[in-house]
Amino acid sequence: MTALLRLLPPLYRRRLGALLGTLFLALLTIAAGVGLLGVSGWFLSAAALAGAGSVFNLFVPSALVRLLSFVRIAARYAERLVGHAATLRLLTDLRSRVFEALVRLTPRQLGRYRDGDLVTRLTGDVDALDTVFLHVLTPMLTSAIAAAVLAVVVGVWVPAAGWVLAGAMLMACVALPVWQARAARLPGLAIQESQAALRAMALETVESHADVVALSAVDQVRTGFMSQCADMTRARKAQVRIAANGAWALQVLAGLCVLAILWFGLDELSRQRLSGPLLAGLLLAVIGIFEVAGPLMRGAARLGGAVAAAQRIQAVVEQAPDQADPGRPMPLPQRGAIEFDQVSFAYSAAVGTLGPLVLNAVSLRIEPGERVAITGPSGSGKSTLLQLLLRLEDPLSGCVRFGGIDLRNASLADVHRRIAWLAQDAPVFLGTLRTNLLIGDSQADDPMLWAALDAARLGNFVRSLPDGLDTWVGETGASLSVGQARRLCLARALLTSCPVLALDEPTAGLDEAAQAAFFNDLAHATAGRTVVLVTHAALPQGAVDRRLILRDGCLNVSVLA
Ligand SMILES: Nc1ncnc2c1ncn2[C@@H]1O[C@H](COP(=O)(O)OP(=O)(O)OP(=O)(O)O)[C@@H](O)[C@H]1O
């Protein structure tokens, strides 16, 4: 519950006007509904008695019935409109907050979550929170206020029944929902977690479908999926059972109140302190108030899920990025030498412990405009070196500088404006070739896009496509071969105006001839820029200025290119 109390009030404050408007309209709907039942009871009984000889003015109650019916319909319509609009805005606010929190986290932090789990936090968990205002707070507050007023009205005519109604409504609006929310905590948590796991499994299965089929692992995947579905069904059944128990308890309370009204009301009637039609009106109004408390039972049973969702969202929103900008970042020069000064680094293993040293006192200086290739056996730490250059990781000891400034003293945004990165697993985004390229430089015109594509050796392929730059590349570049997707990402990196290019295996997926052609063009394509190139490919003479070999975390051999 603490997570809900920390997450929602600031969001509610931003939309206070619309939320108060919804509460007012909901209250008006309830008042009109309960009033309608009460007046109808009074009207019908009085009309029946009038037929039996007593005098009754039909005009006032029939006008009241029409008025209350109209008010109830109009208020209900307006409440739905205003309430849903306010909730949708709340969810949008919350979703953008979660998204902002996610993009602040470092790749290392995001790597701790499964992709599907993050998607669920951003969608399903956020959606689960609409329950709180629409299905819990609104019915709880409005039924409580309406019940308090009705208890006073009943109390004026039948005091004992008024007290019974007040006690029953206190149970219905407070004790029962609290009990339900507590009971639904575990099933709610199980539902949110099953939803996240199912989404993650579905995403992974779609992405790895070909491998799953080729490895004959379909049955294994299906069994895992079905067992997760069974968990979800069990949790949902438990939630429905809690809602049904709540509804059952509410009916018992309603029955008790009706009996109390009849018991004490008939007594008042026999003493002529109350008329028959008024007793009938009060009776129906009491039944009416319990009708409106019904949705609260369903809402409270879903509160457990909302609490679990709030906890899962809170875990992301309150997580501080583990690499923050310094208080007063130092501006980086536009151009400058790159220096690794006695840099040692190890990845974290278990919580609080470090794995083996990946880089061991590495020192390296790369002059502006120099092209340096870093080669070495697999697992020797080449990509790690680039990650430190981009400040995706910080050294354990030593420091990495650009233009003489320790990267830890600069803002991350400034670092990434100076150094463009082509990662080993660089993504192709859903969209066209053009939209993918424009991520490198949103202002680039067509000649610039073609120049980048030509430099990445993809220009001829794109020219052969009927839609050229506007060719749709599908989700994660599914309509491109691995080599073509790689070259598209390379073209995107080349398009940036960064003075340094950090390229991790830029020619992966290219045949030997294309690799040689790419490296022969490298000097031209990257003219004037510093290039730090990690590769296993054979480099033609003159492709780079220097070639270094990283072995066992040490840059121990330096070879001229
Ligand atoms: N996120 C990580 N967490 C823990 N260990 C990691 C992580 N990334 C890499 N490593 C380890 O660090 C070492 C160096 O990895 P790195 O990817 O830098 O090597 P590499 O030289 O680029 O290899 P390759 O040529 O195969 O790409 C490896 O032993 C690897 O297992």
The ligand as an SDF file (V2000), in Angstrom:
LIG
                    3D

 31 33  0  0  0  0  0  0  0  0999 V2000
   28.1300   -7.3640  -18.9640 N   0  0  0  0  0  0  0  0  0  0  0  0
   29.1090   -8.2050  -18.5950 C   0  0  0  0  0  0  0  0  0  0  0  0
   29.1040   -8.7280  -17.3520 N   0  0  0  0  0  0  0  0  0  0  0  0
   30.0770   -9.5620  -16.9490 C   0  0  0  0  0  0  0  0  0  0  0  0
   31.1100   -9.9380  -17.7290 N   0  0  0  0  0  0  0  0  0  0  0  0
   31.1700   -9.4520  -18.9770 C   0  0  0  0  0  0  0  0  0  0  0  0
   30.1790   -8.5710  -19.4790 C   0  0  0  0  0  0  0  0  0  0  0  0
   30.4850   -8.2380  -20.7460 N   0  0  0  0  0  0  0  0  0  0  0  0
   31.6380   -8.9000  -21.0260 C   0  0  0  0  0  0  0  0  0  0  0  0
   32.0480   -9.6170  -19.9750 N   0  0  0  0  0  0  0  0  0  0  0  0
   33.2630  -10.4300  -19.8620 C   0  0  0  0  0  0  0  0  0  0  0  0
   34.3620   -9.5700  -20.0940 O   0  0  0  0  0  0  0  0  0  0  0  0
   35.3370  -10.1950  -20.8880 C   0  0  0  0  0  0  0  0  0  0  0  0
   35.6700   -9.2980  -22.0900 C   0  0  0  0  0  0  0  0  0  0  0  0
   34.5040   -9.2020  -22.9010 O   0  0  0  0  0  0  0  0  0  0  0  0
   34.4910   -8.3150  -24.2130 P   0  0  0  0  0  0  0  0  0  0  0  0
   33.1270   -8.3890  -24.8000 O   0  0  0  0  0  0  0  0  0  0  0  0
   35.0420   -6.9860  -23.9020 O   0  0  0  0  0  0  0  0  0  0  0  0
   35.5260   -9.1190  -25.1160 O   0  0  0  0  0  0  0  0  0  0  0  0
   35.8720   -8.9230  -26.6430 P   0  0  0  0  0  0  0  0  0  0  0  0
   37.3320   -8.9130  -26.7360 O   0  0  0  0  0  0  0  0  0  0  0  0
   35.1430   -7.7730  -27.2150 O   0  0  0  0  0  0  0  0  0  0  0  0
   35.2800  -10.2760  -27.2250 O   0  0  0  0  0  0  0  0  0  0  0  0
   34.7130  -10.5920  -28.7140 P   0  0  0  0  0  0  0  0  0  0  0  0
   35.8880  -10.4390  -29.6360 O   0  0  0  0  0  0  0  0  0  0  0  0
   34.2430  -11.9960  -28.6230 O   0  0  0  0  0  0  0  0  0  0  0  0
   33.6280   -9.6140  -28.9760 O   0  0  0  0  0  0  0  0  0  0  0  0
   34.7900  -11.5550  -21.2850 C   0  0  0  0  0  0  0  0  0  0  0  0
   35.3900  -12.5320  -20.4560 O   0  0  0  0  0  0  0  0  0  0  0  0
   33.3190  -11.4700  -20.9960 C   0  0  0  0  0  0  0  0  0  0  0  0
   32.8230  -12.6820  -20.5360 O   0  0  0  0  0  0  0  0  0  0  0  0
  1  2  1  0
  2  3  1  0
  2  7  2  0
  3  4  2  0
  4  5  1  0
  5  6  2  0
  6  7  1  0
  6 10  1  0
  7  8  1  0
  8  9  2  0
  9 10  1  0
 10 11  1  0
 11 12  1  0
 11 30  1  0
 12 13  1  0
 13 14  1  0
 13 28  1  0
 14 15  1  0
 15 16  1  0
 16 17  2  0
 16 18  1  0
 16 19  1  0
 19 20  1  0
 20 21  2  0
 20 22  1  0
 20 23  1  0
 23 24  1  0
 24 25  2  0
 24 26  1  0
 24 27  1  0
 28 29  1  0
 28 30  1  0
 30 31  1  0
M  END
$$$$
